[in-house]
Amino acid sequence: MARHGALYVRQYGGDPRFEAMVARIVADYAERPDPAREAVWIAEVDGRPAGSIACMTATQNDTENDTAKLRLLLVEPSARGLGVGERLVAECLRFAERVGYRRITLWTTSELAAARRIYQRAASPWTPKPVRRVRPGVIGQNWSRRLGAADPG
């Protein structure tokens, strides 16, 4: 998952603060493993890493939290267009429902059109909410949706 920070900085012109944020997310996961409520998946194509995603509890200090966070979706450039992202997101959503989360959130930016299409195809309806300007022309967005077949929206 360390590749996520470096690749996004290079592809989207971010700065080292993004890499630091990714490192903090990975460190939080590693420092307090909770396999009953959190998971990471690394996809491979022909034996090589092709992508990754994480499902984490939204609030670290609340053991009764019913909200998950979809974190760090990454599809390697060489694997884009192969359905890797769709499969990773679908697995993350299945896991979140299976372990009892009732809602899932994610944070994305306005420039990640391909990722937003994956999220929308995998689990409509999402409610996007612009939160802040990341850099000129790029808006961060918090997305949220309910989970569970009985509660579609």
C-alpha positions in Angstrom: 0.0 0.0 0.0 3.0 2.3 0.2 2.9 2.4 -3.5 -0.4 4.4 -3.3 1.2 7.6 -2.0 4.1 7.6 -4.4 2.0 6.8 -7.5 -0.7 9.4 -6.8 1.9 12.1 -6.1 3.6 11.4 -9.4 0.3 11.0 -11.4 -1.7 13.8 -9.9 0.9 16.3 -8.9 0.3 16.2 -5.2 3.0 16.8 -2.5 4.6 14.8 0.3 1.6 15.5 2.6 -0.4 13.0 0.6 2.3 10.3 1.0 2.3 11.1 4.7 -1.5 10.7 5.0 -1.3 7.3 3.3 1.5 6.2 5.6 -0.6 7.3 8.6 -3.6 5.3 7.4 -1.4 2.2 6.9 0.3 2.7 10.3 -3.1 3.0 12.0 -4.2 -0.3 10.5 -1.0 -2.0 11.4 -0.9 -0.7 15.0 -4.4 -1.8 15.9 -5.3 -4.9 13.8 -8.9 -5.9 14.1 -9.4 -8.8 11.6 -13.0 -9.2 12.7 -13.9 -5.6 11.5 -11.1 -4.5 9.2 -9.3 -6.0 6.2 -6.9 -5.2 3.4 -6.9 -6.8 -0.1 -4.0 -6.8 -2.6 -5.0 -7.9 -6.1 -2.5 -9.6 -8.4 -2.5 -10.1 -12.2 -0.1 -12.7 -13.5 1.6 -12.9 -10.0 2.3 -9.2 -9.8 0.6 -6.6 -7.5 -2.2 -4.9 -9.5 -4.1 -3.0 -6.8 -5.2 -2.7 -3.3 -8.0 -1.5 -1.0 -8.8 -1.4 2.7 -11.9 -1.5 4.8 -11.4 0.2 8.2 -13.6 1.3 11.1 -14.6 4.9 10.6 -13.9 6.0 14.2 -10.9 4.3 15.8 -12.0 5.0 19.4 -15.6 3.8 19.1 -15.9 0.0 19.4 -19.6 0.2 18.7 -19.2 2.1 15.5 -21.4 0.9 12.6 -19.6 2.9 9.9 -16.8 1.6 7.8 -14.4 3.5 5.6 -13.3 2.3 2.2 -9.7 3.4 2.1 -6.8 3.6 -0.3 -8.2 2.1 -3.5 -5.3 1.8 -5.9 -5.1 0.1 -9.3 -1.7 0.0 -10.9 -1.6 1.7 -14.3 -0.7 -1.6 -16.0 -3.9 -3.2 -14.6 -6.4 -0.4 -15.3 -9.3 -1.5 -17.5 -9.1 -5.1 -16.3 -11.8 -4.9 -13.7 -9.4 -5.0 -10.8 -10.9 -1.8 -9.2 -14.4 -3.1 -9.5 -13.5 -6.4 -7.9 -11.6 -4.7 -5.0 -14.5 -2.3 -4.3 -17.1 -5.2 -4.4 -15.0 -7.3 -2.0 -14.7 -4.3 0.4 -18.5 -3.7 0.3 -19.3 -7.4 0.8 -16.9 -7.6 3.8 -18.3 -4.4 5.4 -21.9 -5.8 5.1 -20.8 -9.3 6.3 -19.2 -7.9 9.5 -22.2 -5.7 10.4 -21.4 -2.2 9.3 -24.6 -0.3 8.4 -22.9 2.6 6.5 -19.7 3.0 4.5 -17.9 6.2 3.7 -14.9 7.2 1.5 -12.9 10.3 0.6 -12.0 11.0 -3.0 -11.2 14.0 -5.2 -12.9 15.5 -8.2 -10.0 14.5 -10.5 -10.4 10.8 -9.9 -13.1 10.2 -12.4 -12.3 6.5 -13.0 -12.4 5.7 -9.3 -15.7 7.6 -8.9 -17.2 5.5 -11.8 -16.1 2.3 -10.0 -17.7 3.4 -6.8 -21.0 4.4 -8.5 -21.2 1.2 -10.5 -20.5 -1.0 -7.4 -22.9 0.6 -5.0 -25.4 3.3 -5.8 -26.6 5.5 -4.3 -23.7 7.3 -2.8 -24.2 10.8 -1.4 -21.2 12.9 -2.3 -20.5 16.1 -0.3 -17.7 18.5 -1.4 -15.5 19.2 1.6 -12.5 21.3 0.7 -10.2 22.4 -2.1 -7.2 20.1 -2.2 -5.4 22.3 -4.7 -6.4 24.6 -7.6 -9.1 22.9 -9.6 -9.4 19.8 -7.3 -12.1 19.4 -4.7 -12.1 16.7 -2.0 -15.4 14.8 -1.5 -16.7 12.7 1.3 -19.0 10.0 0.0 -21.4 8.0 2.1 -24.0 5.2 1.6 -26.0 2.8 3.6 -25.2 -0.9 3.5 -27.6 -3.9 3.6 -30.1 -5.3 1.2 -33.0 -4.2 3.3 -31.9 -0.5 3.4 -30.8 0.5 -0.1 -30.4 4.2 0.4 
